[in-house]
C-alpha cells in the first residue's frame, strides 16, 4: 500500500496519533496528495505550535505535492531572545 511517513520532532510528537517505532505517522498516499492534506490527517492545526516542513532535506510549502514513500519532517520553530 502506498504511504507517506510523517515524522514530528520534539514537542510536535505529543500531538501526533499512533506513531510507529521510528516515531513516524503513516498517511495513505494518493496521486496529487499535498503536504497540507497529509498533515490534516494528523490534526496538527489544532496545536498552537508553529512548525516548518522538510522533505528530502528541503523546506516545503503546504501546497507542494508528495510522492509515494517520502518522509515529511516536522520541526517546531524556535524562538529565543
C-alpha positions, 0 to 999 in steps of 0.5 A: 500500500502506498504511504507517506511517513510523517515524522514530528520532532520534539514537542510536535510528537505529543500531538501526533496519533499512533506513531510507529517505532521510528516515531513516524505517522503513516498517511495513505498516499494518493496521486496529487496528495499535498503536504497540507492534506497529509498533515490534516490527517494528523490534526496538527492545526489544532496545536498552537505550535508553529512548525516548518516542513522538510522533505528530502532535506528541503523546506516545503510549502503546504501546497507542494505535492508528495510522492509515494514513500517520502518522509515529511519532517516536522520541526517546531520553530524556535524562538529565543531572545 
